[in-house]
Amino acid sequence: MPRDVTPSKKTRRWRFGLVEKHRESDAMTIHCESLLAATEAYVRQTLAGDSSGHDWWHIDRVRRNACRIAQTEGADVFVTELAALLHDIADWKFHGGDDTAGPRAARTWLEQHAVTEPVIDHVCAIIAGLSYKGAGVKTDMPTLEGRCVQDGDRLDAIGAIGIARAFAFGGHFGRAIYDPEHPPEMHESFAAYKSKGGPSINHFYEKLLLLKDRMQTPAGRKLAEERHRFLEVYLQQFFAEWNADA
């Protein structure tokens, strides 16, 4: 007599549940991909025409740096990428020093796209804590995703691209390249750092040369090594030329 191969009710329920989980997973993947695409378009449009080194391509580089670190460190790549895309959407440097402008703009955008509250809170917390705030100010990130985005952003501030961005930023705000009569300041508060207006070379000592030792992930620290060495070589050549020694 042939064996009955009709699935039991329990087996059918298990299979139905498995199919539903796959459907939910597929729907979530589509939603995440759609949100990231929409966010990329929004950021591109918002930052179009920037000449300060905070343009779309800065965002794209930070996104790629952060996602690379996140994959290595085992972080949530979706949250990392979303925060990286939105991290400079309303930078305090271009909003009268208001460091709440960025998190507010990000929250408004994410709420309009029905993102869950925990993800919104996480992304906005990353943006709120991301910025460098002065040589004497700690800016440790409490979450792994935040550390990945912060390291990704800081990587773009050093090395060859970091040097180019430093002078683009200085030129944007009408700052001198270098003034030996205006030494660097090691700012002890965020308020002091926000009010800085010294020559671009000072920025190397006030921030850029300090970033290597402030990377918060093993992957970020490893990537920062070569870029940091390039800063040192550049400054050696700069001062050799400034002093007519080269």
N, C-alpha and C positions, 0 to 999 in steps of 0.2 A: 504494500500500500504506500503511495507516495507520501513523503513527509510534508506536513503543513508548513509552508514558509511564509505565511501571512504574518506581518509584524504584529506584535501584541500592542494593546493600547498604550502601555508604558513606553514601548520602543517608539511608537508613532509620536507620542507627546515629546519624547527626547529629541527626535529628529526635527519636529516642528520648531522646538525651542532653539535648536542649533541653526536652522535656517533663519529664524527671526534675529538671532544674534548677528549672523553674517550680514543681514539686511541693515540692521542698526549700525554695524561697523562700517559698511559701505556708505551709508547715508552720512555718517559722521565724517568720513574721509572726504567725501564730496563737499560737505559744508566747510571743512577746514581749508581745503584747497581753494574754494570759491572765496572765502573770507580773505585768505592771504593774497589772492589775485586782486581783489577789490581794494585791499589796503595798499598794495604796491602802487596801483593806479592813483589812488588818493594822495599818497606821499609824493609820487612823481609830480603831480599837478601842483601840490602845495609848495614844493621846494624848487619849482622850475625857475631858472634865472638866478639862483643863488651864486655869488662869487666869493663867498667867505670861507669856502672849504667845508660847508655844511650842506652841500647840494645832494641830489639824488644819488650820485655815485658814491659819496661817502656812506650813505645809508646802505647801499647795496654791498659795499665792501664790509661794513660792520655786520650786516646780515650773514654774509658768507663766512667771515671770521667766527662769529658767534655760533653758527650752526656746526661748523667744523669742530669747534671746542665741545659743543654739546654732545655731538655724536661720540667723541672720544671719552668724555666724562660720564656719559650715561644720563644726561639731563633730558627733560621733555623738550624735544626739538620744536614742536608746534608753538608752545609758549615762548620759547627762546626766539624763534623767528618773528613772531608777532610783535614782541617787545622791541626787537632790533629794528623792525620796520618803522615803528612809531616813536622811537626814542628821541628824535629831534624834531618832532612835528610842531612843537612850539617851544623852542629852546629859550631859556631865560635870558641869554645874551642878546636876543633880538626882541624881547618882550619886556623891556624896562626893568630887567633884573628880577622879574616875577618867576620864581622857581616852581610855582603851582600851575603855571600856564600849560606846561607839557602834559602832566597827568590829567588835567581837566579836559584838554582837547582829545586825548586818547580815550578817555572814558566816554565822552560824547559820541565819538566815532563807533566804539565797540557796542554801546547801548543801542545805537541805531541799527546795528546788524545782529541783534538778538544773541549776543555772546553771553554765556553764563556768568553769573556774578563772581564766582571764585576765580575764573580766568581773568575777568576785568580787573578785579582787585590785585591779582598777582602781577599782571602787566603794568598797571598803574604804579604799584609799589616799586617795581624795577625802574621805571622811568623816573620816579621821584628821587630815588637814591643813587642814580647812575653817575651824575656829574662829579667831576673833580672839583673840590671845594677849597683848595689851598694846601700848601705844604704841611701845615700844622693841623689839618682836619682829617680825621679818619672817615672813610666812606666804605666800610665793610658791607657786603651784601649778605642778607640772611638766607637766601635760597640759592641753590645750584644754578638755576636758570638765570637769576640775576647776575651771578658771578660770571657766567658765560658771556652775557651781553656786555657787561662792564669790561671784561678782558678784551672782547672783540672790538669795542669802541676805543679802548686805550691802545690797542695794536695799531689802529689807524692814525694815532696821534704821534707815532714814532717811526723811525726808518725814513726812507726816501720820501714816501707819501706824507708822512708826518711833517717833515721839513717844508715841503711844498705848501701844505695846509697852514703851517704857522705863519709863513710870509703872506699867503693869500689873506688870512684873517687880519694880520697886521695892516696890510694895505687897505683892506676894506674899511678899517676904522682909522685910517690916516696915521698909523704909528710909524716911527722911525725904524730902520733896520737894526741899528745899533747906536748906542750913545755911551761911551766910556764914563761919562760924568753922571750917568743914571744907572746905578748898580741894581741887580736883582733884589727882590724882597721875598722873604719866606713868610707868606701870609699865614697868620695864626687863626684866622676866622674866615668864614664864608663871606661875610660882609666886606672884609678887607680885600679878599680875592676878587669879589665882584666889582670893586671900585678901581682895580688896577688899570693902568694905561701906559705901561712902560714899553720900551722898544721890543721888537720881536725876538731878538737874541736873548733877552731876559727870560722869555717864556721857556727856553730850554732848561734853565736852571730852576725856575719856579715850578715847573711841571714835568716837562718831557723826560728829563734825565732821571726823574724820581719814579716813573711809571713801571719800569722793569721790576723793581722790588715790591710793587704794590699789586702785581698780578695775583689773582686769587684762585687760579686753577693750575694744576701741573702742566696741562697742555698750553695754557696761556703763557706761563713762565718760559716754557721751552721756545715758543714762537717769538717771544720778546727779545731773546738773547741777541740774535743777529741784528735786529733792527736797532737795538740799543747801541751796539758796537758801531753801527753806521752813524748814529748821532755823534759819537765821540770823534770819529774820524773826520766828519764834516766840520766840527767845531775847531779841531786842530788846524785844518786847512784854512778855515775862515780867518782865524786869528793870525796865522802865518801871513796871509795876504794883507790883512788889516795893518799889520806891523811891518809890511814890506820885507818880510823874511822869505817870501816865496814868489 
